Amino acid sequence: MNGGAILEKIKKQASNFVVGAFVIAVAHILAKFIGALYKIPLDTYILGPKGMGVYSQAYIIYSWLFVVSTAGLPVAISKMVSEAIANDDFTEGERIFKISRKLLLVVGIIAFLILFFGAGLLSKINSSGTSRTALMFMAPSLFFVCLSSSYRGYYQGRENMMPTAVSEVIEAFCKLVFGLLFAYYAIKIYKVYYIGAAGAILGVTVGTFFSMIFLMIYHGKKREKNLVYTPCDAKKSKEILTKLIKLAIPITLGVSVFTLTSVIDAATVLRQLEGIGFMEAKRDELFGYLNRAITLFNFPPTIISAIAISIVPAIASNIALKDNKKAILNVKTALKVTILIAMPCAVGLSALASPILELVYSDPNHSFLLNVMGISVLFVTVVQVSNAILQAYNRPWVPVVNMLIGGIVKIGVNYVLVSRPEININGAPIGTLLCYITVMSLNLYQIKKITGLKFGIKDFIIKPLSLGIVTAAVAIYSYSFISSLCGNFISTLGAISIAAIIYVIFFLLIKALNRYDLSMLPKGDKITKVLERFKLI
């Protein structure tokens, strides 16, 4: 293959990756939106903070087992299938899928048994057994997710992201419908908040079941009917199995660090609250208030990082072509876009914490939690994008080590602050903020060390900070003025809308992004032409 053909192939792969990344990003955003539609009424009208506290405790433990069971194998399947398809060996791709499906079937059964029969013990990680029933109801979902992962990995390896995207949306929608239904009737019949939480969790299990059924039906219809599958001998099967496991283990270990930190974090917060005299119900209630803030905190980074990470395939392509100058330029663009969009989101969420909580949950109590978590949006978004950049530079372990350090900071802050009665639950978001500031600083240091990128004060501090200050000031004063005339609903939405308009105007006036930065974004060329027409760039 000549140089031109190789270049064309790399460009085609990068293009396919961008399309795939866009499809997955849209699915993630839609699933997050459905998740918000699920959690908000579940909290506000059915479970309340106490029930959501139990729901969150169970979900955090489940998430760690979920990651251990499924994080690495789908990626390994995708990589091996992709290599087989690249060599036009579709039969080998089918072999890899069948063997991996059997492996994940076994993993799923083991994970189910651990969570179902170990629910009592695992629920006591958080110092009480209120989440035991919820964990038992969630156990079957581990089996369903494991089986689904084999299909998702297979089709991702074939550069077909649609099954994964659709199955994620189906899962989120079923969780919304069945979770709310089961929780409502559980509370109505049993009148116990932790049984209601278990009902909501059962909705998650139903969602994963229907997601799995969709993937099985899709595969049954789409698989090559004329493909002759030749079963491989025991030696070949063992080779495939060994390679799958070798590829999966480092990925699984890496990702599990993130979720294990969350498990330990939740356990330390709950135990510290109990240690300073909070009874079980009050402790669960405070943890529920914290998770209200976390639900709102999680939404902006999903959208912002999806926009910025769309630049990462270009970075990977530059690295493959040894065009280091272009790669550094794209790294700078990705980080600039992230910071410029995340800054006003962070300060806006923080500045309007109380009105937003009133709008969403009809309860502005403990707004300090969202005041601090809002600021954390900036740092967690930069962490997500910088992680992707480091992976593009083939440094997958750097984010893992940095997150481990950040997790230690977070747990340490929890022990010091949450244990003080006058601070209690308010110490937890401070730990989160310091954790992500630490991780972001370490990630950016490594990026500078690897690339030699210079973080200019004007682009990375003055412009984003100016946007943040202006947005926050406009949001606060707009809300103050409108609230003197109207209720909270109109005042909050009005303040957000006015702040967003002023942000866009100020963004254009200070020329926050240049032509090249805009060209790297989805539909960037069209945006550039429009701005040039009005002489705004």
C-alpha positions, 0 to 999 in steps of 0.5 A: 500500500502506497503512502497516499493510500495509507493516508486515505485509510487513516482519514477514512478511519478518523471520519468513521470514528467522528461519526461513531463518536457523534452517534454515541455522544447524542445517545449519551445526551439523550439517555442523560436527559431521560435519566434526569426526567426519571430522577427528578420526579422520583425524588420530588414526588415519590421517594424524597431525599431519604429514599433517594439516599438509599437509591444512590447508595445501592447504585454506587455499589452496583456501578463498581460491580458493573464496571468490574464486570463489563468495562474492559471486555467490550473494548477488547472485543471491539479491538479484536473484531476491528482487526479481523474485519480490517483483514476482511476475515469476517469469520474470525470476527464472528468467532471472537464474538461467540467466544466473548459472549460465552465468557461474558455469560459466565461473568454475568452469572458470577456477578449476579450471584455475588450481588444477590447473595452478598447484598446484605454484606455489601449494603453494610459498606455504608454502615447500614442495611437499608440498601439490601433489598435494592441491591438484590433487585438490581442483581439480575441487571448485571447478567443482562448488561454483561450479555449486552456488552458482547453485542455492543463490543462486536458492533463497535468493532464493526464501526456500527455504533447504532445498536449501542446508541439505541440500546442505551436509549431503550434502557433509559426509557424503560428505567423511566417508565418502570422505575417510576411505576414500581417506586410509586406502588411500592411506596403506596403499598408498603409506605417505607422509603427504602422499599420504594427505593428498591422498586425504583431500582427494579426499573433499572433491571427491567431497562437492562433486560429490554436493552439486551432483548433489542440487541439480540433481535438486532443481531439475529436480523443483521448477521450475515446469513451466508457466512459459513462459521467454522468452529475453531479448535480448543487451541484457537479458542484458548488463544482468543480467550487469552487475548481478550482477557489480556486486553481487558484486564488493564482497562478494567483495572483503570476504570474501576479505580474511578468507581471504587473511589465513588464507593469509598467516598460514599461509605466515608461520607455516610460513616462520618455522618453517623459518627457525629450523631446523625440517625439512619433516616437523617443520614439517608436524607442528607445523602439524598440532598447531596445526590440532588446536587450530583444529578444536576452537576453531572448533566453539563459535562456530558454535553460539553465534553461531547463537543470537545472530544469530537476533536480528539480523533483529529489529534489521534490522526495527527499523531499517526501521521507524526504531524506533532505541530498539528496535534498540539494545535488541536490539543490547544483547541480542544482544551480552549473549547472545553474551558470557554463553554464550561466556565459560564456553565459552572458559575451559572449553576453555582450562582443560581443554585437555590433557584434551580433547586427550587425549580427542579425539586421544589426544595431549595434546602442545602443549596450550598451543596450545588453552589460548590458542585456547580464550580466543580463542573469546570474542572470535571469537564477539563478532566474528561477531555484531558483524559481523552487527549492523554489516551490519544497520546497512548498514555492510558495509565496517566489518568488512572494514577491521577484519579487515584491521587484525586480520590485520596484527596477527596476521601481525606477531605471527607474525613476532615470536614464531614466529621465536623458537626457544623460542616457535616454533609457540606464537606462532601462537595468541597472534597469533590471540588479539590479532587477534580482541581488536583486531577485537572492540574496533574493531567494538564501538567502531563499534557504540557510535558508530553506536547510542550504546549504553552497555556497562554494566560489570555486564552486559558485564564483571562477570556474564560474568567471574563466570560464566567464573571459576566455570566454569573453577574448577569444571572444574579442581577437578572434573577433578582430583578425578575423575581421582584415581578414574577415567581421562581419558575419564570425568574429562573428560566428568564435569568438563565436565558438572559445570561446565555444571550449575554454570554454569546454576545460577549463570547463573540465580542472578545473573539474567544475562538479563532477560525481554526478553533471553529473549523475543528468543531462539528459544523465548524465551517458553516459557523465560521462562514456565518460569523465572517458574514457579520464580521464577528471573526 
